[in-house]
């Protein structure tokens, strides 16, 4: 009977160690990942100065895009109709 109980213990001990060590580590990693995701989804609130800067940058980008489109149209017509 001692042979079977030793064989059984040899099979159970690695699974017990796995359950006691690996599972809690996986839970901790999951919780940390959720906290980082939650923190990334809620950025820091902007103040008035940073909002104004963002609006200015968007306006500059839109103006540049409009001039680029006009130049691109001219280039297109020059390439098509030499």
Phi, psi and omega per residue, in radians:
X1 nan -0.492 -3.126
X2 -1.201 -0.524 3.113
X3 -1.159 -0.718 -3.132
X4 -1.243 -0.641 3.133
X5 -1.236 -0.584 3.073
X6 -1.218 -0.691 3.095
X7 -1.132 -0.693 3.110
X8 -1.146 -0.742 3.125
X9 -1.117 -0.643 3.132
X10 -1.146 -0.504 3.105
X11 -1.455 -0.557 -3.034
X12 -1.472 -0.641 -3.055
X13 -1.012 -0.806 3.110
X14 -1.073 -0.647 3.126
X15 -1.212 -0.615 3.101
X16 -1.148 -0.784 3.095
X17 -1.064 -0.749 3.101
X18 -1.006 -0.814 -3.105
X19 -1.163 -0.630 -3.076
X20 -1.416 -0.514 -3.047
X21 -1.814 -0.936 -2.976
X22 -1.299 -0.755 -3.094
X23 -1.069 -0.845 3.082
X24 -1.069 -0.634 3.087
X25 -1.095 -0.727 3.098
X26 -1.115 -0.671 3.097
X27 -1.126 -0.750 3.119
X28 -1.090 -0.778 3.122
X29 -1.079 -0.721 3.120
X30 -1.090 -0.775 -3.129
X31 -1.128 -0.743 3.125
X32 -1.114 -0.734 3.129
X33 -1.109 -0.694 3.116
X34 -1.126 -0.698 3.137
X35 -1.139 -0.720 3.121
X36 -1.134 -0.711 3.116
X37 -1.124 -0.772 3.137
X38 -1.103 -0.695 3.129
X39 -1.168 -0.623 3.131
X40 -1.270 -0.451 -3.135
X41 -1.381 -0.309 -3.129
X42 -2.098 1.470 -3.098
X43 -1.198 2.912 3.127
X44 -1.115 2.458 -3.125
X45 -1.192 2.329 -3.136
X46 -1.375 2.575 3.022
X47 -1.617 3.109 -3.062
X48 -1.106 -0.662 -3.103
X49 -1.148 -0.787 -3.123
X50 -1.211 -0.585 3.057
X51 -1.112 -0.748 3.129
X52 -1.115 -0.719 3.118
X53 -1.110 -0.737 3.116
X54 -1.094 -0.776 3.117
X55 -1.087 -0.709 3.120
X56 -1.098 -0.776 3.140
X57 -1.105 -0.699 3.088
X58 -1.117 -0.732 3.134
X59 -1.109 -0.752 3.104
X60 -1.094 -0.716 -3.138
X61 -1.145 -0.715 3.118
X62 -1.161 -0.675 3.105
X63 -1.133 -0.754 3.109
X64 -1.089 -0.726 3.139
X65 -1.101 -0.706 3.124
X66 -1.110 -0.776 3.123
X67 -1.164 -0.663 3.132
X68 -1.109 -0.711 3.122
X69 -1.090 -0.742 3.120
X70 -1.099 -0.791 3.119
X71 -1.112 -0.659 3.138
X72 -1.168 -0.678 3.084
X73 -1.070 -0.772 3.124
X74 -1.095 -0.768 3.110
X75 -1.080 -0.706 -3.138
X76 -1.089 -0.805 -3.139
X77 -1.168 -0.609 3.102
X78 -1.211 -0.617 3.119
X79 -1.260 -0.656 -3.104
X80 -1.366 -0.644 -3.105
X81 -2.138 1.521 -3.080
X82 -1.198 nan nan
